């Protein structure tokens, strides 16, 4: 079984509102993420900030399992700990709720690359994409729990002691030429860019059908 953990508890300060709920082409942003992730895994765990957020998004996350981030103020480390603890798969893909163009073929490739290691993390412009990566679920859960105990909130903290295979994101251009899988919606400008990409793709698909 393959699992995915989608972190949805962030407050979206740069966006000015909760990112999971922001509308992208008529659908909440997290809907786009879940739709794409489900093409590559058997289960999706959505990590929520609290029960109130889970209830607000209940219809959008139908079919997903929910985990609650109980260590507030620790950022994504706490979300990863909660999500990996809930994962049923040996390995789990981790992503934020702000990546609407996730590519299932890349996710599949990362699962293969992670086999036998504690995880596989892409490097984009030489920077690790830690929330577009596959991890050995139990190992990362333990590392996150230890980091929280130490008061470490940086996402790099729990990964420092893991046996991670870092891979150049450029190796995936064959299935994703523009590497849009790594596109994050962090600001209103990013949201407008994402809308333009979706409109362009929709127009191209309609043109091909004519």
Secondary structure, 3 states (H helix, E strand, C coil): CEEEEEECCCCCCCCCCCHHHCEECCEEHHHHHHHHHCCCCCEEEEEECCHHHHHHCCCCCCCCEEEECCCCCCCHHHHHHHHHHHCCCCEEEEEECCCCCCCHHHHHHHHHHHCCCCEEEEEECCEEEEEEEEEEHHHHHHHHHHHHHCCCCCHHHHHCCCCEEEEEHHHHCCCCCCCHHHCCCCCHHHHHHHHHHHHHHHHHHHHHHC
